[in-house]
Amino acid sequence: MAAVTEAPKTGMQTLLDAVERVGNRVPHPVMIFVYLIGIIIVLSTLLSLFGAEVSYQAYNPATGEIEPATTAARSLLTVAGIRFMFSGIVQNFMNFNAVGVIIIAMVGVGVAEESGLVKALIRKLVIIAPRWALTYILVFVGILSSIAADAGYLVLIPLAAAAFMSVGRHPLAGLAAAFAAVAAAFLVNILIVPVDGILTEITNDAIRLVNPTLSVDLAANVWFSIGSTLLLTVLIALITEKVIEPRLGTYVGDYQVPGETGMSDDEQRGLRWAGYGFLGVLAFIGLLLLPPGAPLRNPDTGAMIANSPFMNSLIVSIALIFLVAGICYGRGARTMSTTGEAIAAMQKAIGSLAGLILLLLVISQFIAFFNYTNMATLAAVSMATFLQQLNLPTVALLIGFVVAVFFIDLIITAAIAKWAIFAPVFVPLLMQLGVEPEAVLAAYRVGDSPMNAITPLNAYFAMIVTFAIKYQKDAGVGTVIALMLPYVLVLSVVWTGFLAGWYLLGLPWGLG
């Protein structure tokens, strides 16, 4: 009997196999930071032994002047360093404001998800969308779904495939459009989302290495984020209609989409009640913000935006909106009838953060240890000196940073984990070259997102392949990669150019 030989692998399959092999060797994000802490301990000791130090011009908060300063490496294996590591663990974690931000946000978002509000909103928008606008609405909703990432992946993507099929379009095109919107545009939105709070706090920790009196707030990238959302909505929709659908052709599969085609009376009533709750919260916040002397205005200047209690507590307002709207939907749709069920939803949402809280615990120690050693300052000043000698335009540095994040995102997909590594080095570095921290954070948003749609290390990538197999029996990883590559290539180039243009035009990145 002749031996059965496998067909030779294509170049794409070989590349994917290599990515998967490398990815399988990447440890858990918690362990990545444990290893990084070990590296910091060793490097800080070596740098201290060799007397590493840098001299530079720095802001002195006591005098308010820019003055000469010298910073030397500090070893973590000295008596003082060991004391710091052991005695500071609890305080390092408590000082890491990202923990509080994400918990507060999820109190509201958790109720909205558990009551069914998020799912109902997505379904409603798909149902009322005109045929010509369906792609654009699905993409726009997909980008907005980062307010509750699981809802986007678990609800919108399969719903988009079903929606396309219901109007005679190829379901894989709908799946691809929704996946691109949810994954490749993950870090931008027209709303302030929970992950913004964590990214902002990590950014502020990095800023304080250069200027302890400077910080950015939650809305530091809001204008760039809104502009990016509109740009990406159009781009993803056009790629879907002009590239993906013509390539797929007419759907000839035999899969029939199960499930409801409309919304029940309970769901419709729930959405109306959620709308009333939303307007009620807006009115309540307006009473606390709009009148002269209102408690959420700046007590000294009366400003509503600049350094105001409203901006400093924005995450609380967002959580309150989702909490009230979620409860109202639950009562109207009869999915949540008691306060006990609402509290259980909050507990479930906070409980789902256990893995993230553990990761943040380790990240908080990494950042504290890294800052203690002064290695970030040494690296930033040394790199700044080198780059200044090259006389590169700052926009080239921003683009280079974006490209670096592109490649790292293929193997480390967690946005928070990557920013915890990059921020302490690149924020001080680019600040010393005259780039505001808001621009660095905006560049990170561009670099972190597109590759999420093609890396098999995305936690939801295997699920997307499973969705595709429902409609095309022979679909696999290569099928999804082939669908998503046009989005990744176009978004990477155009969005990076959009960032560069925004910077060169001197447009404001956000509020504050």
ABEGO torsion letter per residue (X at the ends): XBBBBBBBBBAAAAAAAAAAAAAAABBBAAAAAAAAAAAAAAAAAAAAAAGBBBBBBBBBAAAGBBBBBBBBBBBAABAAAAAAAAAAAAAAAAABAAAAAAAAAAAAAAAAAAAGAAAAAAAAAAAABBAAAAAAAAAAAAAAAAABAAAAAAAAAAAAAAAAAAAGBBAAAAAAAAAAAAAAAAABBABBBAAAAAAAAAAAAAAAAABAABBBBAAAAAAAAAAAAAAAAAAAAAAAAAAAAAAAEBBABABBBBEBABBBAAAAAAAAAAAAAAAAAAAAAAAAAABBGBAABBAAAGBAABGBAAAAAAAAAAAAAAAAAAAAAAAAAGABABAAAAAAAAAAAAAAAAAAAAAAAAAAAAAAAAAAAGAAAAAAAAAAAAAAAAGBBAAAAAAAAAAAAAAAAAABABAAAAAAAAAAAAAAAAAAAGBBAAAAAAAAAAAAAAAAAABAABAAAAAAAAAAAAABAABBAAAAAAAAAAAAAAAAAAAAAAAAAAAAAGBBABBX
